[in-house]
Amino acid sequence: MIKVIISVIVVLSIGLLIIKNKSKIGSDDACLCTEILVNESFVDKKEKMPSVKKCLSSFKNFENAHFECIKSIPLDHHKIKIDSHRSI
């Protein structure tokens, strides 16, 4: 009986973690949230739009979403090699 109760508690806690993680928007979606949060009419109608509510709960405002978006873009610049024997 105790094993059954422990199993049920473990399954319920795993289920709650899955549901909680699905409701949050990841940092990869920050750029999409910047597009949503920059539009004032979307923010004004946030009660009718679940995506706007998720963006606001994940990033709080446009500036935070924009900052996360910028951090998610890889900016590795490769070195440019110039051949001095060639003319441009």
Backbone as XML, in Angstrom:
<?xml version="1.0"?>
<chain id="A" units="angstrom">
  <residue number="1" name="MET">
    <atom name="N" x="0.824" y="-1.204" z="0.000"/>
    <atom name="CA" x="0.000" y="0.000" z="0.000"/>
    <atom name="C" x="0.868" y="1.268" z="0.000"/>
  </residue>
  <residue number="2" name="ILE">
    <atom name="N" x="1.932" y="1.247" z="0.771"/>
    <atom name="CA" x="2.815" y="2.412" z="0.838"/>
    <atom name="C" x="3.511" y="2.619" z="-0.505"/>
  </residue>
  <residue number="3" name="LYS">
    <atom name="N" x="3.870" y="1.536" z="-1.190"/>
    <atom name="CA" x="4.507" y="1.649" z="-2.503"/>
    <atom name="C" x="3.572" y="2.275" z="-3.516"/>
  </residue>
  <residue number="4" name="VAL">
    <atom name="N" x="2.292" y="1.953" z="-3.425"/>
    <atom name="CA" x="1.300" y="2.531" z="-4.329"/>
    <atom name="C" x="1.171" y="4.030" z="-4.082"/>
  </residue>
  <residue number="5" name="ILE">
    <atom name="N" x="1.130" y="4.432" z="-2.838"/>
    <atom name="CA" x="0.999" y="5.855" z="-2.491"/>
    <atom name="C" x="2.229" y="6.628" z="-2.958"/>
  </residue>
  <residue number="6" name="ILE">
    <atom name="N" x="3.404" y="6.064" z="-2.742"/>
    <atom name="CA" x="4.632" y="6.725" z="-3.188"/>
    <atom name="C" x="4.668" y="6.818" z="-4.708"/>
  </residue>
  <residue number="7" name="SER">
    <atom name="N" x="4.235" y="5.763" z="-5.384"/>
    <atom name="CA" x="4.202" y="5.775" z="-6.848"/>
    <atom name="C" x="3.256" y="6.844" z="-7.367"/>
  </residue>
  <residue number="8" name="VAL">
    <atom name="N" x="2.093" y="6.972" z="-6.744"/>
    <atom name="CA" x="1.116" y="7.978" z="-7.159"/>
    <atom name="C" x="1.685" y="9.377" z="-6.949"/>
  </residue>
  <residue number="9" name="ILE">
    <atom name="N" x="2.357" y="9.607" z="-5.835"/>
    <atom name="CA" x="2.945" y="10.921" z="-5.563"/>
    <atom name="C" x="4.024" y="11.248" z="-6.590"/>
  </residue>
  <residue number="10" name="VAL">
    <atom name="N" x="4.852" y="10.275" z="-6.927"/>
    <atom name="CA" x="5.908" y="10.493" z="-7.920"/>
    <atom name="C" x="5.312" y="10.806" z="-9.289"/>
  </residue>
  <residue number="11" name="VAL">
    <atom name="N" x="4.305" y="10.046" z="-9.689"/>
    <atom name="CA" x="3.675" y="10.277" z="-10.993"/>
    <atom name="C" x="3.010" y="11.645" z="-11.042"/>
  </residue>
  <residue number="12" name="LEU">
    <atom name="N" x="2.322" y="12.026" z="-9.982"/>
    <atom name="CA" x="1.669" y="13.336" z="-9.948"/>
    <atom name="C" x="2.691" y="14.475" z="-9.979"/>
  </residue>
  <residue number="13" name="SER">
    <atom name="N" x="3.792" y="14.318" z="-9.264"/>
    <atom name="CA" x="4.796" y="15.393" z="-9.270"/>
    <atom name="C" x="5.465" y="15.516" z="-10.638"/>
  </residue>
  <residue number="14" name="ILE">
    <atom name="N" x="5.716" y="14.402" z="-11.304"/>
    <atom name="CA" x="6.277" y="14.459" z="-12.662"/>
    <atom name="C" x="5.275" y="15.109" z="-13.613"/>
  </residue>
  <residue number="15" name="GLY">
    <atom name="N" x="4.006" y="14.772" z="-13.486"/>
    <atom name="CA" x="2.969" y="15.377" z="-14.323"/>
    <atom name="C" x="2.872" y="16.877" z="-14.116"/>
  </residue>
  <residue number="16" name="LEU">
    <atom name="N" x="2.957" y="17.322" z="-12.878"/>
    <atom name="CA" x="2.912" y="18.763" z="-12.598"/>
    <atom name="C" x="4.118" y="19.486" z="-13.174"/>
  </residue>
  <residue number="17" name="LEU">
    <atom name="N" x="5.290" y="18.863" z="-13.108"/>
    <atom name="CA" x="6.483" y="19.482" z="-13.698"/>
    <atom name="C" x="6.343" y="19.618" z="-15.208"/>
  </residue>
  <residue number="18" name="ILE">
    <atom name="N" x="5.797" y="18.615" z="-15.850"/>
    <atom name="CA" x="5.605" y="18.673" z="-17.304"/>
    <atom name="C" x="4.622" y="19.773" z="-17.669"/>
  </residue>
  <residue number="19" name="ILE">
    <atom name="N" x="3.520" y="19.855" z="-16.954"/>
    <atom name="CA" x="2.517" y="20.891" z="-17.230"/>
    <atom name="C" x="3.097" y="22.273" z="-16.980"/>
  </residue>
  <residue number="20" name="LYS">
    <atom name="N" x="3.849" y="22.428" z="-15.906"/>
    <atom name="CA" x="4.442" y="23.729" z="-15.580"/>
    <atom name="C" x="5.445" y="24.155" z="-16.644"/>
  </residue>
  <residue number="21" name="ASN">
    <atom name="N" x="6.267" y="23.237" z="-17.127"/>
    <atom name="CA" x="7.262" y="23.576" z="-18.142"/>
    <atom name="C" x="6.631" y="23.872" z="-19.493"/>
  </residue>
  <residue number="22" name="LYS">
    <atom name="N" x="5.512" y="23.248" z="-19.817"/>
    <atom name="CA" x="4.854" y="23.526" z="-21.099"/>
    <atom name="C" x="4.207" y="24.900" z="-21.108"/>
  </residue>
  <residue number="23" name="SER">
    <atom name="N" x="3.821" y="25.410" z="-19.948"/>
    <atom name="CA" x="3.150" y="26.702" z="-19.912"/>
    <atom name="C" x="4.134" y="27.863" z="-20.017"/>
  </residue>
  <residue number="24" name="LYS">
    <atom name="N" x="5.409" y="27.628" z="-19.795"/>
    <atom name="CA" x="6.418" y="28.685" z="-19.899"/>
    <atom name="C" x="6.964" y="28.751" z="-21.316"/>
  </residue>
  <residue number="25" name="ILE">
    <atom name="N" x="7.279" y="29.934" z="-21.730"/>
    <atom name="CA" x="7.888" y="30.136" z="-23.036"/>
    <atom name="C" x="9.395" y="30.146" z="-22.834"/>
  </residue>
  <residue number="26" name="GLY">
    <atom name="N" x="10.097" y="29.441" z="-23.665"/>
    <atom name="CA" x="11.550" y="29.359" z="-23.551"/>
    <atom name="C" x="12.234" y="30.604" z="-24.078"/>
  </residue>
  <residue number="27" name="SER">
    <atom name="N" x="13.505" y="30.720" z="-23.784"/>
    <atom name="CA" x="14.252" y="31.889" z="-24.246"/>
    <atom name="C" x="14.395" y="31.888" z="-25.764"/>
  </residue>
  <residue number="28" name="ASP">
    <atom name="N" x="14.229" y="30.719" z="-26.405"/>
    <atom name="CA" x="14.284" y="30.664" z="-27.868"/>
    <atom name="C" x="13.121" y="31.422" z="-28.508"/>
  </residue>
  <residue number="29" name="ASP">
    <atom name="N" x="12.030" y="31.542" z="-27.787"/>
    <atom name="CA" x="10.858" y="32.240" z="-28.303"/>
    <atom name="C" x="10.851" y="33.719" z="-27.937"/>
  </residue>
  <residue number="30" name="ALA">
    <atom name="N" x="11.941" y="34.210" z="-27.401"/>
    <atom name="CA" x="11.997" y="35.612" z="-26.995"/>
    <atom name="C" x="11.830" y="36.548" z="-28.178"/>
  </residue>
  <residue number="31" name="CYS">
    <atom name="N" x="12.369" y="36.166" z="-29.329"/>
    <atom name="CA" x="12.252" y="37.033" z="-30.510"/>
    <atom name="C" x="10.804" y="37.123" z="-30.974"/>
  </residue>
  <residue number="32" name="LEU">
    <atom name="N" x="10.090" y="36.014" z="-30.877"/>
    <atom name="CA" x="8.664" y="36.051" z="-31.206"/>
    <atom name="C" x="7.928" y="36.943" z="-30.213"/>
  </residue>
  <residue number="33" name="CYS">
    <atom name="N" x="8.292" y="36.863" z="-28.958"/>
    <atom name="CA" x="7.638" y="37.691" z="-27.947"/>
    <atom name="C" x="7.927" y="39.175" z="-28.152"/>
  </residue>
  <residue number="34" name="THR">
    <atom name="N" x="9.100" y="39.511" z="-28.681"/>
    <atom name="CA" x="9.355" y="40.927" z="-28.960"/>
    <atom name="C" x="8.384" y="41.449" z="-30.011"/>
  </residue>
  <residue number="35" name="GLU">
    <atom name="N" x="8.090" y="40.610" z="-31.005"/>
    <atom name="CA" x="7.133" y="41.013" z="-32.037"/>
    <atom name="C" x="5.726" y="41.160" z="-31.453"/>
  </residue>
  <residue number="36" name="ILE">
    <atom name="N" x="5.393" y="40.300" z="-30.519"/>
    <atom name="CA" x="4.058" y="40.360" z="-29.904"/>
    <atom name="C" x="3.963" y="41.551" z="-28.963"/>
  </residue>
  <residue number="37" name="LEU">
    <atom name="N" x="4.976" y="41.744" z="-28.119"/>
    <atom name="CA" x="4.904" y="42.777" z="-27.083"/>
    <atom name="C" x="5.128" y="44.189" z="-27.600"/>
  </residue>
  <residue number="38" name="VAL">
    <atom name="N" x="5.694" y="44.330" z="-28.793"/>
    <atom name="CA" x="5.876" y="45.666" z="-29.341"/>
    <atom name="C" x="4.545" y="46.241" z="-29.830"/>
  </residue>
  <residue number="39" name="ASN">
    <atom name="N" x="3.592" y="45.380" z="-30.105"/>
    <atom name="CA" x="2.291" y="45.812" z="-30.598"/>
    <atom name="C" x="1.380" y="46.123" z="-29.412"/>
  </residue>
  <residue number="40" name="GLU">
    <atom name="N" x="1.106" y="47.403" z="-29.199"/>
    <atom name="CA" x="0.301" y="47.838" z="-28.051"/>
    <atom name="C" x="-1.117" y="47.267" z="-28.074"/>
  </residue>
  <residue number="41" name="SER">
    <atom name="N" x="-1.674" y="47.080" z="-29.269"/>
    <atom name="CA" x="-3.040" y="46.549" z="-29.326"/>
    <atom name="C" x="-3.086" y="45.105" z="-28.839"/>
  </residue>
  <residue number="42" name="PHE">
    <atom name="N" x="-2.011" y="44.340" z="-29.063"/>
    <atom name="CA" x="-1.946" y="42.983" z="-28.518"/>
    <atom name="C" x="-1.895" y="43.016" z="-26.995"/>
  </residue>
  <residue number="43" name="VAL">
    <atom name="N" x="-1.051" y="43.902" z="-26.460"/>
    <atom name="CA" x="-0.893" y="43.993" z="-25.010"/>
    <atom name="C" x="-2.198" y="44.458" z="-24.365"/>
  </residue>
  <residue number="44" name="ASP">
    <atom name="N" x="-2.902" y="45.371" z="-25.018"/>
    <atom name="CA" x="-4.177" y="45.852" z="-24.477"/>
    <atom name="C" x="-5.231" y="44.745" z="-24.442"/>
  </residue>
  <residue number="45" name="LYS">
    <atom name="N" x="-5.157" y="43.808" z="-25.383"/>
    <atom name="CA" x="-6.132" y="42.715" z="-25.452"/>
    <atom name="C" x="-5.550" y="41.405" z="-24.935"/>
  </residue>
  <residue number="46" name="LYS">
    <atom name="N" x="-4.654" y="41.487" z="-23.954"/>
    <atom name="CA" x="-3.947" y="40.302" z="-23.474"/>
    <atom name="C" x="-4.873" y="39.258" z="-22.863"/>
  </residue>
  <residue number="47" name="GLU">
    <atom name="N" x="-6.025" y="39.662" z="-22.377"/>
    <atom name="CA" x="-6.963" y="38.697" z="-21.781"/>
    <atom name="C" x="-7.552" y="37.765" z="-22.833"/>
  </residue>
  <residue number="48" name="LYS">
    <atom name="N" x="-7.606" y="38.220" z="-24.066"/>
    <atom name="CA" x="-8.166" y="37.404" z="-25.148"/>
    <atom name="C" x="-7.105" y="36.587" z="-25.877"/>
  </residue>
  <residue number="49" name="MET">
    <atom name="N" x="-5.833" y="36.879" z="-25.632"/>
    <atom name="CA" x="-4.752" y="36.228" z="-26.374"/>
    <atom name="C" x="-3.818" y="35.501" z="-25.410"/>
  </residue>
  <residue number="50" name="PRO">
    <atom name="N" x="-3.890" y="34.170" z="-25.373"/>
    <atom name="CA" x="-3.026" y="33.417" z="-24.459"/>
    <atom name="C" x="-1.536" y="33.587" z="-24.741"/>
  </residue>
  <residue number="51" name="SER">
    <atom name="N" x="-1.165" y="33.776" z="-26.005"/>
    <atom name="CA" x="0.257" y="33.931" z="-26.325"/>
    <atom name="C" x="0.819" y="35.212" z="-25.714"/>
  </residue>
  <residue number="52" name="VAL">
    <atom name="N" x="0.030" y="36.267" z="-25.680"/>
    <atom name="CA" x="0.481" y="37.521" z="-25.079"/>
    <atom name="C" x="0.643" y="37.335" z="-23.573"/>
  </residue>
  <residue number="53" name="LYS">
    <atom name="N" x="-0.295" y="36.627" z="-22.949"/>
    <atom name="CA" x="-0.198" y="36.368" z="-21.513"/>
    <atom name="C" x="1.041" y="35.549" z="-21.189"/>
  </residue>
  <residue number="54" name="LYS">
    <atom name="N" x="1.366" y="34.558" z="-22.035"/>
    <atom name="CA" x="2.557" y="33.745" z="-21.802"/>
    <atom name="C" x="3.825" y="34.573" z="-21.971"/>
  </residue>
  <residue number="55" name="CYS">
    <atom name="N" x="3.842" y="35.439" z="-22.962"/>
    <atom name="CA" x="5.012" y="36.298" z="-23.158"/>
    <atom name="C" x="5.200" y="37.236" z="-21.973"/>
  </residue>
  <residue number="56" name="LEU">
    <atom name="N" x="4.117" y="37.809" z="-21.498"/>
    <atom name="CA" x="4.216" y="38.723" z="-20.365"/>
    <atom name="C" x="4.622" y="37.992" z="-19.090"/>
  </residue>
  <residue number="57" name="SER">
    <atom name="N" x="4.128" y="36.774" z="-18.900"/>
    <atom name="CA" x="4.507" y="36.039" z="-17.693"/>
    <atom name="C" x="5.956" y="35.554" z="-17.768"/>
  </residue>
  <residue number="58" name="SER">
    <atom name="N" x="6.456" y="35.305" z="-18.969"/>
    <atom name="CA" x="7.826" y="34.826" z="-19.111"/>
    <atom name="C" x="8.848" y="35.960" z="-19.100"/>
  </residue>
  <residue number="59" name="PHE">
    <atom name="N" x="8.530" y="37.092" z="-19.729"/>
    <atom name="CA" x="9.518" y="38.157" z="-19.901"/>
    <atom name="C" x="9.130" y="39.484" z="-19.251"/>
  </residue>
  <residue number="60" name="LYS">
    <atom name="N" x="7.921" y="39.628" z="-18.782"/>
    <atom name="CA" x="7.414" y="40.820" z="-18.088"/>
    <atom name="C" x="7.164" y="42.020" z="-19.001"/>
  </residue>
  <residue number="61" name="ASN">
    <atom name="N" x="8.071" y="42.293" z="-19.943"/>
    <atom name="CA" x="7.871" y="43.437" z="-20.836"/>
    <atom name="C" x="8.707" y="43.264" z="-22.105"/>
  </residue>
  <residue number="62" name="PHE">
    <atom name="N" x="8.557" y="44.213" z="-23.006"/>
    <atom name="CA" x="9.258" y="44.163" z="-24.287"/>
    <atom name="C" x="10.770" y="44.181" z="-24.113"/>
  </residue>
  <residue number="63" name="GLU">
    <atom name="N" x="11.271" y="45.027" z="-23.204"/>
    <atom name="CA" x="12.714" y="45.170" z="-23.044"/>
    <atom name="C" x="13.370" y="43.860" z="-22.622"/>
  </residue>
  <residue number="64" name="ASN">
    <atom name="N" x="12.761" y="43.143" z="-21.683"/>
    <atom name="CA" x="13.325" y="41.866" z="-21.246"/>
    <atom name="C" x="13.293" y="40.833" z="-22.376"/>
  </residue>
  <residue number="65" name="ALA">
    <atom name="N" x="12.204" y="40.794" z="-23.117"/>
    <atom name="CA" x="12.110" y="39.856" z="-24.239"/>
    <atom name="C" x="13.144" y="40.194" z="-25.306"/>
  </residue>
  <residue number="66" name="HIS">
    <atom name="N" x="13.322" y="41.481" z="-25.577"/>
    <atom name="CA" x="14.293" y="41.906" z="-26.587"/>
    <atom name="C" x="15.718" y="41.534" z="-26.158"/>
  </residue>
  <residue number="67" name="PHE">
    <atom name="N" x="16.028" y="41.728" z="-24.882"/>
    <atom name="CA" x="17.352" y="41.384" z="-24.369"/>
    <atom name="C" x="17.612" y="39.882" z="-24.506"/>
  </residue>
  <residue number="68" name="GLU">
    <atom name="N" x="16.628" y="39.054" z="-24.168"/>
    <atom name="CA" x="16.777" y="37.602" z="-24.313"/>
    <atom name="C" x="16.909" y="37.211" z="-25.784"/>
  </residue>
  <residue number="69" name="CYS">
    <atom name="N" x="16.198" y="37.906" z="-26.643"/>
    <atom name="CA" x="16.285" y="37.638" z="-28.080"/>
    <atom name="C" x="17.690" y="37.927" z="-28.588"/>
  </residue>
  <residue number="70" name="ILE">
    <atom name="N" x="18.243" y="39.051" z="-28.191"/>
    <atom name="CA" x="19.593" y="39.423" z="-28.614"/>
    <atom name="C" x="20.607" y="38.396" z="-28.112"/>
  </residue>
  <residue number="71" name="LYS">
    <atom name="N" x="20.433" y="37.916" z="-26.877"/>
    <atom name="CA" x="21.366" y="36.932" z="-26.330"/>
    <atom name="C" x="21.281" y="35.598" z="-27.062"/>
  </residue>
  <residue number="72" name="SER">
    <atom name="N" x="20.136" y="35.288" z="-27.661"/>
    <atom name="CA" x="19.971" y="33.995" z="-28.318"/>
    <atom name="C" x="20.546" y="33.958" z="-29.736"/>
  </residue>
  <residue number="73" name="ILE">
    <atom name="N" x="20.908" y="35.111" z="-30.279"/>
    <atom name="CA" x="21.447" y="35.171" z="-31.647"/>
    <atom name="C" x="22.960" y="34.987" z="-31.594"/>
  </residue>
  <residue number="74" name="PRO">
    <atom name="N" x="23.475" y="33.956" z="-32.278"/>
    <atom name="CA" x="24.929" y="33.761" z="-32.269"/>
    <atom name="C" x="25.625" y="34.839" z="-33.100"/>
  </residue>
  <residue number="75" name="LEU">
    <atom name="N" x="26.595" y="35.467" z="-32.511"/>
    <atom name="CA" x="27.307" y="36.551" z="-33.191"/>
    <atom name="C" x="28.794" y="36.232" z="-33.329"/>
  </residue>
  <residue number="76" name="ASP">
    <atom name="N" x="29.111" y="35.011" z="-33.702"/>
    <atom name="CA" x="30.501" y="34.624" z="-33.901"/>
    <atom name="C" x="30.952" y="35.078" z="-35.289"/>
  </residue>
  <residue number="77" name="HIS">
    <atom name="N" x="31.803" y="36.081" z="-35.312"/>
    <atom name="CA" x="32.313" y="36.581" z="-36.579"/>
    <atom name="C" x="33.599" y="35.843" z="-36.922"/>
  </residue>
  <residue number="78" name="HIS">
    <atom name="N" x="33.652" y="35.355" z="-38.111"/>
    <atom name="CA" x="34.856" y="34.674" z="-38.560"/>
    <atom name="C" x="35.883" y="35.704" z="-38.993"/>
  </residue>
  <residue number="79" name="LYS">
    <atom name="N" x="37.145" y="35.359" z="-38.793"/>
    <atom name="CA" x="38.205" y="36.264" z="-39.209"/>
    <atom name="C" x="38.303" y="36.254" z="-40.730"/>
  </residue>
  <residue number="80" name="ILE">
    <atom name="N" x="38.444" y="37.425" z="-41.284"/>
    <atom name="CA" x="38.573" y="37.567" z="-42.733"/>
    <atom name="C" x="40.051" y="37.626" z="-43.065"/>
  </residue>
  <residue number="81" name="LYS">
    <atom name="N" x="40.463" y="36.715" z="-43.907"/>
    <atom name="CA" x="41.866" y="36.693" z="-44.324"/>
    <atom name="C" x="41.994" y="37.437" z="-45.651"/>
  </residue>
  <residue number="82" name="ILE">
    <atom name="N" x="42.914" y="38.341" z="-45.683"/>
    <atom name="CA" x="43.131" y="39.137" z="-46.886"/>
    <atom name="C" x="44.454" y="38.698" z="-47.509"/>
  </residue>
  <residue number="83" name="ASP">
    <atom name="N" x="44.356" y="38.361" z="-48.757"/>
    <atom name="CA" x="45.557" y="37.969" z="-49.507"/>
    <atom name="C" x="46.211" y="39.245" z="-50.034"/>
  </residue>
  <residue number="84" name="SER">
    <atom name="N" x="47.407" y="39.540" z="-49.537"/>
    <atom name="CA" x="48.064" y="40.782" z="-49.929"/>
    <atom name="C" x="48.555" y="40.754" z="-51.374"/>
  </residue>
  <residue number="85" name="HIS">
    <atom name="N" x="48.624" y="39.597" z="-51.982"/>
    <atom name="CA" x="49.110" y="39.497" z="-53.367"/>
    <atom name="C" x="47.985" y="39.716" z="-54.384"/>
  </residue>
  <residue number="86" name="ARG">
    <atom name="N" x="46.776" y="39.680" z="-53.929"/>
    <atom name="CA" x="45.638" y="39.896" z="-54.838"/>
    <atom name="C" x="45.172" y="41.340" z="-54.739"/>
  </residue>
  <residue number="87" name="SER">
    <atom name="N" x="44.736" y="41.849" z="-55.826"/>
    <atom name="CA" x="44.152" y="43.188" z="-55.795"/>
    <atom name="C" x="42.650" y="43.052" z="-55.647"/>
  </residue>
  <residue number="88" name="ILE">
    <atom name="N" x="42.085" y="44.037" z="-55.053"/>
    <atom name="CA" x="40.637" y="43.997" z="-54.797"/>
    <atom name="C" x="39.880" y="44.610" z="-55.934"/>
  </residue>
</chain>
